[in-house]
């Protein structure tokens, strides 16, 4: 089973100094910053490929969610996706790229904002290995609608979305075949129940698709996803592969694979580093809560409380800096755990007085999991990887989570573990500066 990491322009600045909280003023973000595959360049791969959404690159008109500047948009179309992401000649070998429409960005629209020709031109110009057909997400999951033998229980707009998705898929496949395009086409099945997903899947197979994704499944519970996969398995041809869009459900991956799932994509491991309340740092055995040491300068909530007179700037800043010193001393073996926890609790009573995260901090500091991890992030960042503090630390922790997820995936599906000792020497630079 392959894992594709969706792109959302997640990069880290190799010039960032974690002790001084400064960076190179001459740094150019995309030119100088590093993607996950560059951070982990010195070890075995941590994902099989990238998934890049047209909606993320170019936006969707009035409701644009583009994360690319106009210069970046022009460059990815001019140079191609592999050159843009600096994937060529990577030591991992080929890193495949999937092109997607980003249907969840226009889920509230009556129709997709892109034509089939728009999407195909995007895939061809960017040089993708795989391209998803244009689809329209069905957000309702209501198997009870199928109890009506005449189908009248299914709302017309829901049925229309499935019919439109199949119509666009037929046009997409026909254009691909007629023009002998270089990428592999992937049809997308949308449904509201196991039987409706199976209906769409069968229709896509009949069109000629041998790689089919199941879309709209992110909100579904795992038993519901399994019900749909089992319904699809009854009509799936042996040569047809399945992709699950935006779904991992780690414990069920072996079952997914047995039902024909050949690939998945998800940002969950990365996003949990800074969007989850508890499971921020992953290991092979468990997860840990990152230690909150919010920045005083640049934190709009704390700055607002300081401006209002609720907090004293000098006292708040002193408590923050004491936490950072104590954590660094503890990591170096020169400070007791009790002293560190006391400093963390004193600062938490200032920045988040309604919470008490002392126990979760005690657990992660006692275990110090970053000292046991061989990934590039932990070896270079040390205790900074466990601090919930700014994008440079949080995103690197997300990269670590991606590496751990891929290792667990390969182990779970019977493949060789993916994180050996580094193949390149560590830099001589201080651990407070991450140079990879």
Legacy VTK file of the C-alpha trace (Angstrom):
# vtk DataFile Version 3.0
C-alpha trace
ASCII
DATASET POLYDATA
POINTS 436 float
0.000 0.000 0.000
1.374 3.406 -1.002
1.091 6.588 1.034
0.821 9.965 -0.692
1.393 13.122 1.339
-0.937 15.954 0.261
0.843 19.228 -0.408
-0.224 22.356 1.443
3.045 24.241 1.016
4.428 22.902 4.287
8.064 23.971 4.391
10.579 24.712 7.142
13.329 27.305 7.274
16.779 25.685 7.704
18.225 29.030 8.838
15.893 29.313 11.839
17.775 29.630 15.143
15.706 27.976 17.874
17.647 29.571 20.708
17.453 33.160 19.462
14.146 32.763 17.598
15.682 34.424 14.534
16.160 33.555 10.878
18.279 34.678 7.948
16.791 38.017 6.813
17.797 37.247 3.223
15.921 33.946 3.189
13.518 33.419 0.244
10.748 31.112 1.422
10.267 28.611 -1.395
13.786 28.877 -2.746
15.573 28.362 0.577
13.073 26.453 2.732
12.848 22.662 2.770
10.018 20.213 2.135
9.713 17.019 4.166
11.496 14.954 1.516
14.455 17.360 1.733
14.558 17.270 5.533
14.658 13.452 5.373
16.947 13.256 2.357
19.621 11.385 4.322
17.406 8.453 5.333
15.034 6.056 3.595
11.781 7.406 2.246
8.990 8.515 4.568
6.247 8.575 1.923
5.760 7.202 -1.570
4.548 10.316 -3.336
2.924 13.722 -3.227
-0.677 14.656 -3.929
-1.079 18.175 -5.310
-4.476 19.838 -5.626
-5.358 22.233 -8.432
-7.518 24.140 -5.937
-4.555 24.608 -3.597
-2.313 25.765 -6.444
-4.719 28.028 -8.326
-7.723 28.491 -6.048
-11.359 28.220 -7.069
-12.353 31.689 -8.209
-14.269 33.835 -5.717
-13.758 31.278 -2.922
-10.074 30.892 -3.658
-8.054 28.813 -1.218
-4.864 29.028 -3.254
-1.709 28.681 -1.189
0.547 29.475 -4.115
1.590 32.957 -5.152
1.067 33.920 -8.780
4.788 33.482 -9.397
4.654 29.981 -7.916
1.605 29.129 -10.018
3.416 30.165 -13.169
6.551 28.295 -12.175
4.900 24.947 -11.405
3.145 25.101 -14.791
6.365 26.078 -16.557
8.793 23.728 -14.797
6.500 20.869 -13.864
5.693 19.341 -10.488
8.893 17.301 -10.152
11.152 20.276 -10.774
9.030 22.581 -8.605
9.251 20.243 -5.603
12.895 19.393 -6.303
12.109 15.690 -6.652
14.466 14.859 -9.497
17.541 12.790 -8.638
16.339 12.293 -5.088
18.193 9.495 -3.254
14.877 7.779 -2.514
14.439 7.109 -6.203
11.201 8.014 -8.030
8.720 10.034 -5.970
5.365 9.785 -7.721
2.957 12.698 -7.986
-0.842 12.644 -8.047
-2.890 15.546 -9.374
-6.245 16.257 -7.737
-9.055 18.797 -8.159
-9.590 19.527 -4.456
-13.329 18.828 -4.475
-13.843 19.671 -0.784
-12.876 23.288 -1.526
-15.940 23.714 -3.764
-18.307 21.315 -2.007
-20.876 24.098 -1.448
-21.029 25.008 -5.130
-23.701 23.616 -7.469
-21.057 22.444 -9.948
-17.265 22.069 -10.008
-15.508 25.320 -10.983
-13.205 23.455 -13.382
-13.933 21.860 -16.742
-12.426 18.535 -17.752
-10.125 20.332 -20.188
-8.981 22.734 -17.437
-7.992 19.845 -15.200
-6.338 17.788 -17.920
-4.286 20.787 -19.061
-3.155 21.286 -15.461
-2.112 17.632 -15.131
-0.262 17.580 -18.451
1.561 20.884 -17.941
2.648 19.872 -14.452
3.736 16.386 -15.534
1.806 14.304 -12.992
2.128 10.517 -12.865
-1.569 10.149 -11.897
-4.557 12.403 -12.408
-7.964 12.245 -10.707
-11.074 12.892 -12.763
-13.225 15.912 -11.924
-15.733 15.064 -9.195
-18.371 16.615 -6.952
-18.407 15.484 -3.317
-21.526 13.960 -1.762
-21.420 14.910 1.904
-24.444 12.881 3.040
-24.044 9.275 4.111
-27.554 7.828 4.378
-27.775 4.071 3.627
-31.432 4.171 4.707
-32.254 6.011 1.491
-31.654 2.747 -0.374
-34.535 1.072 1.460
-36.888 2.761 -0.993
-37.034 0.391 -3.964
-37.998 3.236 -6.287
-35.117 5.459 -5.159
-37.361 8.400 -4.360
-35.815 8.808 -0.902
-32.522 10.003 -2.400
-32.647 13.814 -2.715
-32.435 14.938 -6.364
-29.401 17.138 -5.700
-27.511 14.195 -4.170
-28.279 11.893 -7.077
-27.370 14.721 -9.454
-23.917 14.989 -7.895
-23.241 11.314 -8.502
-24.536 11.495 -12.051
-22.453 14.611 -12.762
-19.333 12.959 -11.323
-19.842 9.934 -13.579
-20.514 12.144 -16.607
-17.314 14.121 -16.011
-15.393 10.878 -15.440
-16.565 9.528 -18.785
-15.462 12.724 -20.537
-12.156 12.668 -18.652
-11.411 9.045 -19.613
-12.434 9.572 -23.232
-10.199 12.619 -23.594
-7.326 10.806 -21.914
-7.643 7.801 -24.229
-8.137 9.855 -27.385
-5.059 11.989 -26.755
-2.930 9.161 -25.321
-2.006 11.300 -22.351
1.053 10.318 -20.271
-0.520 10.149 -16.808
-2.588 7.305 -15.332
-6.271 8.338 -15.011
-8.066 7.726 -11.722
-11.847 7.789 -11.590
-13.637 8.874 -8.409
-16.680 7.107 -7.012
-19.069 9.250 -4.964
-22.009 7.790 -3.057
-24.285 7.975 -0.048
-24.286 4.261 0.867
-22.410 1.019 0.210
-24.651 0.111 -2.723
-24.423 3.573 -4.299
-20.614 3.499 -4.046
-20.643 0.052 -5.660
-22.905 1.390 -8.434
-20.509 4.257 -9.166
-17.491 1.954 -8.977
-19.040 -0.489 -11.460
-19.848 2.362 -13.851
-16.249 3.618 -13.712
-14.881 0.135 -14.381
-17.179 -0.121 -17.387
-15.732 3.145 -18.717
-12.290 1.554 -18.587
-10.849 2.850 -15.313
-8.499 0.447 -13.549
-7.602 2.848 -10.767
-10.583 4.196 -8.820
-10.731 6.396 -5.746
-13.502 6.477 -3.175
-14.251 10.105 -2.372
-16.243 11.894 0.300
-15.194 9.423 3.019
-13.304 11.728 5.372
-16.362 12.308 7.663
-17.341 8.619 7.704
-16.741 6.278 10.624
-14.461 3.300 10.049
-17.287 0.679 10.009
-19.053 2.754 7.332
-15.905 2.874 5.197
-15.487 -0.882 5.571
-19.120 -1.464 4.541
-18.525 0.524 1.355
-15.270 -1.287 0.591
-16.927 -4.667 1.054
-19.734 -3.692 -1.308
-17.178 -2.523 -3.853
-15.113 -5.706 -3.420
-18.009 -7.780 -4.712
-17.851 -6.134 -8.147
-14.186 -5.050 -8.289
-12.153 -6.573 -11.108
-8.843 -8.138 -10.011
-6.882 -5.570 -12.027
-8.650 -2.555 -10.517
-6.836 -0.710 -7.736
-8.509 1.460 -5.097
-7.362 4.750 -3.622
-8.915 6.188 -0.449
-9.022 9.976 -0.596
-8.081 11.649 2.687
-8.470 8.480 4.785
-5.982 6.567 6.933
-7.712 4.813 9.917
-4.456 3.136 10.810
-5.764 0.073 12.663
-7.915 -0.889 9.668
-5.257 -0.514 6.965
-4.544 -4.279 6.654
-8.281 -4.864 6.112
-8.391 -2.002 3.607
-5.498 -3.579 1.728
-7.194 -6.982 1.686
-10.224 -5.314 0.071
-8.192 -3.870 -2.792
-6.902 -0.544 -1.432
-3.552 0.132 -3.099
-2.963 3.697 -1.939
-4.065 6.323 0.561
-3.428 9.986 1.223
-3.820 12.042 4.372
-2.345 15.050 6.153
-3.498 13.730 9.539
-0.042 12.728 10.863
1.324 16.169 10.006
-1.686 18.173 11.189
-1.938 16.346 14.520
1.382 17.917 15.474
-0.272 21.311 15.913
-4.038 20.870 15.557
-4.690 18.043 18.007
-5.159 18.809 21.692
-3.210 15.762 22.892
-1.683 13.486 20.242
1.021 15.834 18.947
4.160 13.680 18.904
4.020 10.124 17.572
6.191 7.112 18.313
5.837 3.500 17.198
4.282 2.635 20.559
2.210 5.658 21.579
1.583 9.388 21.220
2.539 12.298 23.474
1.181 15.766 24.147
3.563 18.544 23.125
4.648 20.989 25.840
2.979 24.377 25.443
5.444 27.254 25.739
3.732 29.948 23.667
5.750 32.900 22.429
5.019 36.210 24.098
6.195 38.254 21.158
4.058 37.585 18.120
1.276 35.796 20.034
-1.770 37.968 19.425
-3.737 36.563 22.382
-0.980 37.205 24.917
-0.132 40.566 23.377
-3.804 41.604 23.576
-3.921 40.659 27.276
-0.720 42.611 27.886
-2.057 45.691 26.073
-5.271 45.511 28.092
-3.283 45.513 31.315
-4.426 42.014 32.306
-0.853 40.696 32.131
2.477 42.296 32.943
4.848 42.040 29.984
8.058 41.684 31.999
6.629 38.994 34.281
5.142 37.045 31.334
8.321 37.256 29.279
10.460 36.201 32.247
8.274 33.127 32.876
8.456 32.152 29.207
12.234 32.443 29.026
12.680 30.515 32.280
10.736 27.575 30.773
12.984 27.552 27.729
16.157 27.597 29.854
14.936 24.863 32.171
13.947 22.617 29.250
17.324 23.059 27.589
19.095 22.316 30.879
16.958 19.233 31.449
17.690 17.877 27.971
21.403 18.320 28.663
21.096 16.483 31.989
21.698 19.508 34.182
18.270 20.161 35.686
15.779 18.049 37.655
12.356 17.179 36.299
10.628 18.793 39.298
12.289 22.132 38.575
11.228 22.043 34.916
7.632 21.164 35.757
7.512 23.975 38.297
8.589 26.511 35.665
6.116 25.140 33.106
3.256 25.262 35.598
4.078 28.835 36.608
3.973 29.965 32.981
0.785 27.980 32.256
-0.948 29.769 35.117
-0.249 32.954 33.158
-1.003 31.958 29.551
-3.709 29.306 30.122
-4.850 29.372 33.788
-7.851 27.113 33.209
-5.666 24.190 32.143
-3.156 21.998 33.942
-0.940 19.978 31.619
1.638 19.037 34.262
0.992 15.303 33.986
1.314 15.163 30.195
4.518 17.238 30.423
5.884 14.907 33.085
5.226 11.853 30.899
6.961 13.175 27.810
9.914 14.617 29.731
10.443 11.404 31.710
10.374 9.313 28.540
12.251 11.868 26.364
11.195 10.007 23.193
13.186 12.318 20.906
16.394 10.808 22.340
15.363 7.350 21.082
14.199 8.448 17.627
16.671 8.213 14.745
14.751 10.471 12.338
16.507 13.600 11.065
14.134 15.961 12.864
14.672 14.494 16.340
18.404 14.027 15.937
18.859 17.677 14.998
16.128 19.394 16.986
16.375 17.443 20.262
13.929 18.733 22.922
12.709 21.541 20.645
10.707 18.948 18.701
8.362 18.466 21.661
7.655 22.186 22.170
4.299 23.472 20.970
5.674 26.829 19.931
5.542 28.453 16.490
5.397 26.974 13.002
9.080 26.089 12.730
8.919 23.637 15.631
5.332 22.485 15.070
5.757 21.725 11.387
8.990 19.818 11.946
7.187 17.737 14.564
4.572 17.077 11.875
7.320 15.871 9.532
8.495 13.502 12.275
4.935 12.180 12.611
4.786 11.521 8.863
7.997 9.497 9.100
6.642 7.480 12.020
3.311 6.902 10.258
5.076 5.565 7.168
7.254 3.254 9.220
4.185 1.901 11.018
2.365 1.531 7.690
5.168 -0.483 6.148
5.465 -2.670 9.227
1.718 -3.214 9.441
1.459 -4.191 5.782
4.457 -6.536 5.936
7.047 -4.302 4.315
10.554 -3.459 5.479
10.721 -0.811 8.258
11.502 2.593 6.827
13.658 4.476 9.354
17.183 3.084 9.738
20.163 5.020 10.996
20.918 8.083 8.906
22.936 7.512 5.764
24.588 10.940 5.906
26.691 12.347 8.769
25.133 14.777 11.203
26.047 18.420 10.664
28.522 19.921 13.094
26.218 22.859 13.737
24.575 23.301 17.162
21.384 21.352 17.793
19.567 24.654 18.222
19.896 25.259 14.508
18.342 22.699 12.156
20.381 22.590 8.980
18.578 19.777 7.195
LINES 1 437
436 0 1 2 3 4 5 6 7 8 9 10 11 12 13 14 15 16 17 18 19 20 21 22 23 24 25 26 27 28 29 30 31 32 33 34 35 36 37 38 39 40 41 42 43 44 45 46 47 48 49 50 51 52 53 54 55 56 57 58 59 60 61 62 63 64 65 66 67 68 69 70 71 72 73 74 75 76 77 78 79 80 81 82 83 84 85 86 87 88 89 90 91 92 93 94 95 96 97 98 99 100 101 102 103 104 105 106 107 108 109 110 111 112 113 114 115 116 117 118 119 120 121 122 123 124 125 126 127 128 129 130 131 132 133 134 135 136 137 138 139 140 141 142 143 144 145 146 147 148 149 150 151 152 153 154 155 156 157 158 159 160 161 162 163 164 165 166 167 168 169 170 171 172 173 174 175 176 177 178 179 180 181 182 183 184 185 186 187 188 189 190 191 192 193 194 195 196 197 198 199 200 201 202 203 204 205 206 207 208 209 210 211 212 213 214 215 216 217 218 219 220 221 222 223 224 225 226 227 228 229 230 231 232 233 234 235 236 237 238 239 240 241 242 243 244 245 246 247 248 249 250 251 252 253 254 255 256 257 258 259 260 261 262 263 264 265 266 267 268 269 270 271 272 273 274 275 276 277 278 279 280 281 282 283 284 285 286 287 288 289 290 291 292 293 294 295 296 297 298 299 300 301 302 303 304 305 306 307 308 309 310 311 312 313 314 315 316 317 318 319 320 321 322 323 324 325 326 327 328 329 330 331 332 333 334 335 336 337 338 339 340 341 342 343 344 345 346 347 348 349 350 351 352 353 354 355 356 357 358 359 360 361 362 363 364 365 366 367 368 369 370 371 372 373 374 375 376 377 378 379 380 381 382 383 384 385 386 387 388 389 390 391 392 393 394 395 396 397 398 399 400 401 402 403 404 405 406 407 408 409 410 411 412 413 414 415 416 417 418 419 420 421 422 423 424 425 426 427 428 429 430 431 432 433 434 435
